[in-house]
Amino acid sequence: MKPQISVIVPVYNGEKYLAQTLESALIQTEVSIELVVVDDGSSDQSLEIAKAYTKIILSQTNQGPGAARNSGIAHAGAEFIAFLDQDDLWHPDKLVLQLESLKNADYAICKTIAQLESDAQAFGHLIRQGYLEGAAAFLPSALLVRKTVFQQVGLFNTSFISNSDVDWFARANFHQLRFAYPEQVLLTKRIHRQNQGHEAKLSTRELLWVLQLNLARRRQA
Protein backbone atom coordinates (compact mmCIF):
# COMPACT_ATOMS: atom_id res chain seq x y z
CA MET A 1 0.00 0.00 0.00
CA LYS A 2 1.33 3.42 -0.96
CA PRO A 3 2.16 5.51 2.13
CA GLN A 4 0.22 8.68 2.77
CA ILE A 5 3.21 10.71 3.94
CA SER A 6 6.92 10.67 3.17
CA VAL A 7 8.82 11.72 6.31
CA ILE A 8 12.21 13.16 5.39
CA VAL A 9 14.90 13.29 8.07
CA PRO A 10 18.16 15.06 7.13
CA VAL A 11 21.00 13.88 9.34
CA TYR A 12 24.50 15.19 9.94
CA ASN A 13 26.36 13.82 12.97
CA GLY A 14 23.14 13.49 14.92
CA GLU A 15 23.83 10.30 16.86
CA LYS A 16 23.02 11.82 20.27
CA TYR A 17 19.34 12.49 19.54
CA LEU A 18 18.56 10.56 16.36
CA ALA A 19 17.07 7.37 17.78
CA GLN A 20 14.41 9.20 19.80
CA THR A 21 13.64 11.43 16.84
CA LEU A 22 13.05 8.50 14.49
CA GLU A 23 10.94 6.73 17.09
CA SER A 24 8.70 9.80 17.33
CA ALA A 25 8.05 9.50 13.59
CA LEU A 26 7.27 5.80 13.72
CA ILE A 27 4.69 6.11 16.52
CA GLN A 28 2.46 8.49 14.56
CA THR A 29 -1.17 7.48 14.87
CA GLU A 30 -3.69 6.74 12.11
CA VAL A 31 -1.38 7.48 9.16
CA SER A 32 0.91 5.40 6.96
CA ILE A 33 4.39 6.78 6.38
CA GLU A 34 7.61 6.02 4.60
CA LEU A 35 10.61 7.13 6.63
CA VAL A 36 13.37 8.59 4.44
CA VAL A 37 16.66 9.33 6.17
CA VAL A 38 19.17 11.42 4.22
CA ASP A 39 22.65 11.06 5.69
CA ASP A 40 24.50 14.25 4.79
CA GLY A 41 28.05 12.94 5.15
CA SER A 42 28.00 12.04 8.86
CA SER A 43 31.24 10.86 10.47
CA ASP A 44 29.61 9.49 13.65
CA GLN A 45 27.22 6.55 14.16
CA SER A 46 24.17 8.27 12.64
CA LEU A 47 24.03 5.99 9.62
CA GLU A 48 24.16 2.83 11.75
CA ILE A 49 21.41 4.17 14.02
CA ALA A 50 19.19 5.01 11.05
CA LYS A 51 19.50 1.48 9.66
CA ALA A 52 17.68 0.16 12.73
CA TYR A 53 14.60 2.25 11.89
CA THR A 54 14.26 2.32 8.09
CA LYS A 55 15.52 0.74 4.90
CA ILE A 56 15.13 3.98 2.95
CA ILE A 57 18.46 5.71 3.52
CA LEU A 58 20.09 8.11 1.10
CA SER A 59 23.77 8.96 1.55
CA GLN A 60 25.56 12.00 0.16
CA THR A 61 28.60 14.12 0.81
CA ASN A 62 28.00 16.96 3.25
CA GLN A 63 25.99 19.63 1.43
CA GLY A 64 23.81 21.09 4.18
CA PRO A 65 20.23 20.53 5.33
CA GLY A 66 18.62 22.24 2.34
CA ALA A 67 20.31 19.89 -0.10
CA ALA A 68 19.48 16.90 2.11
CA ARG A 69 15.80 17.86 2.19
CA ASN A 70 15.82 18.28 -1.59
CA SER A 71 17.28 14.79 -2.01
CA GLY A 72 14.50 13.41 0.17
CA ILE A 73 11.82 15.24 -1.82
CA ALA A 74 13.16 13.76 -5.07
CA HIS A 75 12.92 10.27 -3.57
CA ALA A 76 9.56 10.71 -1.83
CA GLY A 77 6.78 8.47 -3.06
CA ALA A 78 3.82 9.83 -1.09
CA GLU A 79 1.34 12.60 -1.86
CA PHE A 80 2.30 14.52 1.30
CA ILE A 81 5.75 15.37 2.64
CA ALA A 82 6.81 16.12 6.20
CA PHE A 83 10.26 17.00 7.49
CA LEU A 84 11.77 16.09 10.84
CA ASP A 85 15.11 17.48 12.00
CA GLN A 86 17.46 14.99 13.59
CA ASP A 87 17.00 16.34 17.12
CA ASP A 88 13.29 17.22 17.18
CA LEU A 89 10.37 15.21 18.57
CA TRP A 90 6.91 14.83 17.11
CA HIS A 91 3.94 14.25 19.35
CA PRO A 92 2.02 11.08 18.35
CA ASP A 93 -0.98 12.81 16.73
CA LYS A 94 0.99 15.42 14.79
CA LEU A 95 0.51 14.12 11.27
CA VAL A 96 -3.09 12.97 11.52
CA LEU A 97 -4.20 16.32 12.97
CA GLN A 98 -2.26 18.23 10.32
CA LEU A 99 -3.83 16.17 7.55
CA GLU A 100 -7.21 17.25 8.85
CA SER A 101 -6.17 20.91 8.82
CA LEU A 102 -4.96 20.63 5.20
CA LYS A 103 -8.52 20.32 3.94
CA ASN A 104 -8.65 24.11 3.70
CA ALA A 105 -4.99 25.00 3.24
CA ASP A 106 -1.96 24.46 1.00
CA TYR A 107 0.34 23.49 3.85
CA ALA A 108 0.20 22.95 7.59
CA ILE A 109 2.50 23.96 10.41
CA CYS A 110 2.03 23.29 14.12
CA LYS A 111 2.45 24.72 17.59
CA THR A 112 5.83 24.09 19.19
CA ILE A 113 7.46 24.02 22.59
CA ALA A 114 11.14 24.26 23.40
CA GLN A 115 12.98 21.72 25.52
CA LEU A 116 16.25 23.07 26.86
CA GLU A 117 19.00 20.47 27.03
CA SER A 118 21.70 20.63 29.70
CA ASP A 119 24.13 22.46 27.39
CA ALA A 120 21.57 24.91 26.00
CA GLN A 121 22.34 28.59 25.81
CA ALA A 122 20.07 31.54 25.12
CA PHE A 123 20.68 32.96 21.65
CA GLY A 124 18.90 35.70 19.78
CA HIS A 125 17.83 33.32 17.01
CA LEU A 126 15.46 31.63 19.44
CA ILE A 127 13.36 34.79 19.45
CA ARG A 128 13.16 35.12 15.66
CA GLN A 129 12.20 31.44 15.30
CA GLY A 130 9.36 31.85 17.73
CA TYR A 131 10.34 29.36 20.40
CA LEU A 132 7.66 30.49 22.77
CA GLU A 133 5.69 27.77 24.48
CA GLY A 134 2.77 26.82 22.31
CA ALA A 135 3.59 29.21 19.45
CA ALA A 136 2.84 28.19 15.87
CA ALA A 137 6.22 27.77 14.20
CA PHE A 138 7.36 28.12 10.61
CA LEU A 139 10.01 25.42 10.91
CA PRO A 140 10.82 22.36 8.77
CA SER A 141 9.86 19.93 11.55
CA ALA A 142 6.49 21.67 11.82
CA LEU A 143 5.72 21.47 8.10
CA LEU A 144 3.33 19.09 6.32
CA VAL A 145 2.82 19.90 2.65
CA ARG A 146 1.54 18.39 -0.57
CA LYS A 147 4.42 17.34 -2.80
CA THR A 148 2.90 19.30 -5.69
CA VAL A 149 3.45 22.56 -3.77
CA PHE A 150 7.18 22.31 -4.50
CA GLN A 151 6.39 22.65 -8.20
CA GLN A 152 4.96 26.09 -7.43
CA VAL A 153 7.29 27.33 -4.68
CA GLY A 154 10.44 25.47 -5.66
CA LEU A 155 12.86 23.42 -3.59
CA PHE A 156 15.07 24.62 -0.73
CA ASN A 157 17.75 27.11 -1.81
CA THR A 158 21.05 25.34 -1.15
CA SER A 159 22.94 28.65 -1.20
CA PHE A 160 21.75 29.13 2.38
CA ILE A 161 23.56 27.18 5.09
CA SER A 162 21.19 27.68 8.02
CA ASN A 163 18.19 29.54 6.64
CA SER A 164 17.01 27.67 3.55
CA ASP A 165 13.80 27.00 5.48
CA VAL A 166 13.18 30.69 6.17
CA ASP A 167 13.69 31.42 2.48
CA TRP A 168 11.25 28.65 1.51
CA PHE A 169 8.50 29.96 3.79
CA ALA A 170 9.09 33.49 2.44
CA ARG A 171 8.55 32.19 -1.09
CA ALA A 172 5.44 30.30 -0.01
CA ASN A 173 4.09 33.57 1.39
CA PHE A 174 4.96 35.38 -1.84
CA HIS A 175 2.88 32.83 -3.76
CA GLN A 176 0.02 33.47 -1.31
CA LEU A 177 -0.17 29.88 -0.15
CA ARG A 178 -2.68 29.30 2.60
CA PHE A 179 -1.51 27.66 5.80
CA ALA A 180 -3.31 26.19 8.79
CA TYR A 181 -2.40 24.52 12.05
CA PRO A 182 -4.15 22.45 14.72
CA GLU A 183 -4.73 23.92 18.15
CA GLN A 184 -2.62 21.31 19.94
CA VAL A 185 1.11 21.53 20.61
CA LEU A 186 2.58 18.86 18.33
CA LEU A 187 6.33 19.48 18.14
CA THR A 188 9.10 19.62 20.74
CA LYS A 189 12.21 21.52 19.64
CA ARG A 190 15.25 20.41 21.61
CA ILE A 191 17.59 23.35 22.20
CA HIS A 192 21.28 22.54 22.65
CA ARG A 193 24.73 23.85 21.80
CA GLN A 194 24.91 21.97 18.50
CA ASN A 195 21.77 23.55 17.00
CA GLN A 196 22.78 24.96 13.65
CA GLY A 197 21.04 28.26 14.34
CA HIS A 198 23.48 29.02 17.13
CA GLU A 199 25.86 30.36 14.47
CA ALA A 200 24.43 33.80 15.16
CA LYS A 201 26.54 35.92 12.78
CA LEU A 202 25.95 33.58 9.84
CA SER A 203 22.25 33.36 10.63
CA THR A 204 21.92 37.16 10.74
CA ARG A 205 23.68 37.58 7.39
CA GLU A 206 21.45 34.98 5.79
CA LEU A 207 18.29 36.49 7.23
CA LEU A 208 19.22 39.83 5.68
CA TRP A 209 19.80 38.03 2.39
CA VAL A 210 16.35 36.40 2.61
CA LEU A 211 14.82 39.84 3.22
CA GLN A 212 16.63 41.34 0.22
CA LEU A 213 15.53 38.51 -2.07
CA ASN A 214 11.95 38.79 -0.86
CA LEU A 215 11.87 42.56 -1.43
CA ALA A 216 13.35 42.16 -4.92
CA ARG A 217 10.79 39.46 -5.72
CA ARG A 218 7.91 41.73 -4.74
CA ARG A 219 9.27 44.69 -6.70
CA GLN A 220 9.42 42.56 -9.83
CA ALA A 221 5.93 41.09 -9.38
Secondary structure, 3 states (H helix, E strand, C coil): CCCCEEEEEEECCCCCCHHHHHHHHHCCCCCCEEEEEEEECCCCCHHHHHHCCCCEEEEECCCCHHHHHHHHHHHCCCCEEEECCCCEEECCCHHHHHHHHHHHCCEECEEEEEEECCCCCCCCHHHHCCCCCCEEECCHHHCEEECCHHHHHCCCCCCCCCCHHHHHHHHHHHCCCCEECCCCEEEEEEECCCCHHHCHHHHHHHHHHHHHHHHHHHHHC
